[in-house]
Amino acid sequence: MNPIKLVAIALIVLGVLALAYGGFSYTKDTTVVKLGPIELSAKEKQTVNVPMWAGIGAIVVGGLLLVLGGKKG
């Protein structure tokens, strides 16, 4: 399988996941107070929303690469 088809399949999968979940979240460790050797930190949950148009665009581009990627000039 050539690299273009692998990228196409990855784009399609990522696009479907973006449409299914609408985003993802992660935990970020931040320093709240630092007083000499004493340090207080807190964990913050961050959420990243993936727009619907980005998911659809990834599926369309992946599909086009899959269909047209194997054809040579």
C-alpha positions, 0 to 999 in steps of 0.5 A, a space after each residue: 500500500 502506498 503512502 498516499 492511500 495510508 494518508 487517505 485512510 487516516 484522513 477518513 478515519 479522523 474525519 469520522 471520529 471528529 464527526 462522532 465525538 465533536 472534539 477531545 479533551 486533555 488534562 493540563 498540569 498548571 502551577 498555581 503558586 510557587 513560593 520558594 521551594 513550595 509549589 502548588 499545582 492544579 490539574 485543568 481539564 481542557 476541551 478542544 472542539 473540532 468543527 463539523 466542517 473540518 470532519 466533513 472536509 477530512 472525509 472528502 479529501 481522504 476520499 478524493 486521495 483514495 480514489 485519485 491517489 492511485 492513478 498516474 498521469 
